[in-house]
C-alpha cells in the first residue's frame, strides 16, 4: 500500500464492491492503512458499494479503532447506505457493542429508519442479539416501528423491556 501511495495513486478512485480504497481497508479493520489513506485526504463521505459508505463497512465489521479514526475525521454518522440505513443498524446487526457506544456518544439517531431491517432494533433482533436489543431499548428506541424486510409482530419484543 505504501508503494502505491508513494507513486501518487489516486486514493479517490471509485468502483467495485467497495466504492474506494478506504472502504476496502476499513472492511479488514486495517487501522494503520486507514490512517495513511486519511493522511492522503481520501473521501470519508464517498457513497456506494455493497455497504453504502465507509462507516457502515466499519460498523458491520465491528472495528472500534478504525471507527474512532473515522469519527475524528468527521465521517457522517447519518450517511445513508444500501443494505443498512445507517452505521448504527450495521453495528447492531453484528452486535458490535463497542462500536454502537461510539456512535451513541456522537448522538446518532436511534430512530433512523430504512434499509432491510427498518431500524437498529430490528437489525439486532433479527440476529438474536439479546444484549444489543436491551442496549437499544435503554436508548428508548421505538419498538413499535414497522417496515423493513421483517414487519413488526405485535408483542414480539415488547416483553423484553
PyMOL commands that set and color helices and strands:
alter all, ss='L'
color gray80, all
select helices_A, chain A and resi 2-6+21-27+31-39+54-61+64-72+87-93+97-105+120-126+130-138+158-160
alter helices_A, ss='H'
color red, helices_A
deselect
rebuild
show_as cartoon
